[in-house]
């Protein structure tokens, strides 16, 4: 979803060269219509600045509808609030314009793998911790029997925590494990996703008891 035809054409050509099938949209309305027509879309690239519905609203609509596709925000802005807002509305990653074809394809490849349908190798399908149960086969998290809706990135972070209870995990370790060693982005994406995950699982986000901060290092599951 990109309203500038030159940029959209550049993105489409490079995605096709990388082997992807591409559905184009010039406006937010077109994007939502295309998503309804193609529910099997695995990764969405959303420009933020559009003349009708901006990328934030399209992202919110996808997540409100329970969409599990990967979402990458495309933005010409460099302000911190735009990046944070995109991630807090449900995006998995962001790319700031101008970007190189190599960077864009690397981000798409990494996200495509994370939202893939490859079967989990574990025999143990349920991981339990306190009021939480994470089913690694269905990728569903529940708290006190109630489902907690997660994006694929949030699921991967949650799985990492539950598999390493009480272990301090550095931001760098979380970044490499979740986004991949070749990730081009910034370390702050970890903090924003942790903040978003806390909103979904903590009883009081001002006093988190499940995902706790290890100051100057990272995070861990439990106090």
VENKARA-V836286 format. One record per residue. RES is the residue in one small letter. PSI is psi in degrees with one decimal (999 if undefined). D_LAST is the distance of its C-alpha to the last C-alpha in Angstrom with 1 decimal. Layout:
BEGIN
RES/PSI/D_LAST
RES/PSI/D_LAST
END
This chain:
BEGIN
x/108.4/42.1
x/126.5/43.9
x/-20.5/46.8
x/114.9/48.3
x/-35.2/50.6
x/-42.1/50.7
x/-42.4/46.9
x/-43.2/46.7
x/-40.7/49.5
x/-45.0/47.8
x/-45.8/44.5
x/-46.4/46.5
x/-45.3/48.7
x/-33.9/45.8
x/-40.1/43.8
x/-38.9/47.0
x/-31.1/47.7
x/-1.3/44.3
x/8.5/45.2
x/148.5/43.6
x/135.8/45.4
x/137.7/45.1
x/122.1/45.5
x/150.8/46.4
x/136.0/46.0
x/-26.3/47.3
x/168.5/45.8
x/-40.3/42.8
x/-43.7/45.1
x/-39.3/46.4
x/-44.8/42.9
x/-37.3/41.9
x/-42.8/45.3
x/-38.4/44.8
x/-36.9/41.3
x/-34.3/42.9
x/-24.5/45.6
x/72.3/43.5
x/-10.0/40.3
x/6.0/39.8
x/132.4/39.0
x/-34.1/36.0
x/131.3/35.4
x/131.8/36.4
x/117.1/37.3
x/120.0/37.4
x/144.6/39.1
x/-49.9/37.8
x/106.7/41.1
x/156.2/43.5
x/-21.3/46.5
x/-86.2/45.5
x/122.6/41.9
x/169.3/39.5
x/-31.7/36.9
x/-44.8/34.0
x/-39.4/35.8
x/-41.5/36.7
x/-45.4/33.1
x/-41.3/32.0
x/-41.2/34.9
x/-47.0/33.9
x/-35.9/30.3
x/-30.4/31.5
x/4.8/33.8
x/12.9/31.1
x/129.3/32.3
x/5.9/30.2
x/156.0/32.3
x/144.0/31.0
x/126.2/31.7
x/126.6/32.6
x/135.9/33.7
x/123.2/36.8
x/141.7/37.2
x/-10.2/39.7
x/153.9/37.5
x/0.4/35.2
x/141.7/33.5
x/-38.5/29.7
x/-34.1/29.7
x/-40.5/31.8
x/-46.5/29.4
x/-43.5/26.3
x/-43.7/28.4
x/-44.3/29.4
x/-38.6/26.0
x/-23.7/24.7
x/-4.2/27.8
x/1.1/26.8
x/152.9/28.3
x/-24.4/26.8
x/169.9/28.5
x/151.2/31.2
x/127.3/34.3
x/129.7/36.1
x/145.1/39.9
x/146.9/41.8
x/155.7/40.2
x/154.6/41.8
x/-38.1/42.6
x/-44.9/40.6
x/-46.3/37.4
x/-48.6/37.9
x/-36.4/38.6
x/-40.8/35.7
x/-44.1/33.3
x/-44.7/35.1
x/-46.4/35.2
x/-43.0/31.4
x/-37.6/30.7
x/-41.2/33.4
x/-38.1/31.9
x/-30.8/28.5
x/12.3/30.2
x/168.6/32.6
x/18.2/33.5
x/136.9/33.2
x/144.4/32.1
x/135.6/28.8
x/-14.9/29.5
x/141.6/26.9
x/-33.8/28.4
x/111.4/25.1
x/-24.3/25.0
x/131.1/22.1
x/123.7/18.5
x/141.7/16.6
x/111.2/13.0
x/-126.6/12.7
x/1.9/15.2
x/142.7/15.6
x/123.2/18.5
x/117.9/19.5
x/112.1/23.1
x/-8.2/23.9
x/-46.2/27.6
x/-10.9/27.9
x/37.2/24.9
x/132.0/23.9
x/135.7/20.4
x/148.6/20.4
x/118.9/18.1
x/37.9/19.6
x/-6.7/22.7
x/132.9/23.2
x/138.3/23.5
x/116.2/21.4
x/125.6/23.8
x/147.5/22.6
x/170.6/24.6
x/-34.6/25.0
x/-44.6/22.9
x/-39.2/20.0
x/-44.8/20.6
x/-40.4/20.5
x/-45.4/17.2
x/-42.9/15.7
x/-41.4/17.4
x/-42.7/16.1
x/-47.9/12.4
x/-25.2/13.3
x/-11.2/15.4
x/56.9/12.9
x/136.0/9.7
x/0.8/7.2
x/127.5/9.9
x/122.1/10.1
x/124.9/13.0
x/156.9/15.4
x/-39.9/17.2
x/-40.5/20.3
x/-42.2/19.1
x/-43.2/18.0
x/-47.6/21.4
x/-39.8/23.4
x/-37.0/22.0
x/-44.5/22.3
x/-13.9/25.3
x/154.2/27.0
x/-23.8/28.2
x/14.6/31.2
x/132.8/29.4
x/-14.1/31.4
x/-167.6/29.0
x/156.8/26.7
x/-26.6/23.1
x/-17.2/22.3
x/-28.7/22.7
x/-48.5/19.2
x/-40.3/17.8
x/-39.6/20.1
x/-33.4/19.2
x/-41.9/15.5
x/-42.6/16.6
x/-38.9/19.0
x/-39.2/16.6
x/-38.8/14.2
x/-33.5/17.4
x/-28.8/18.1
x/-23.2/15.0
x/147.3/13.0
x/-33.5/14.6
x/106.4/14.4
x/-19.3/14.2
x/-14.8/14.4
x/69.1/11.0
x/137.6/9.0
x/-14.4/6.2
x/-57.1/7.1
x/103.9/7.9
x/153.4/6.1
x/133.5/8.7
x/98.9/9.5
x/132.2/12.6
x/4.1/15.8
x/-61.6/14.7
x/-130.1/13.0
x/161.9/9.9
x/161.3/7.6
x/115.3/6.9
x/162.7/3.8
x/999/0.0
END
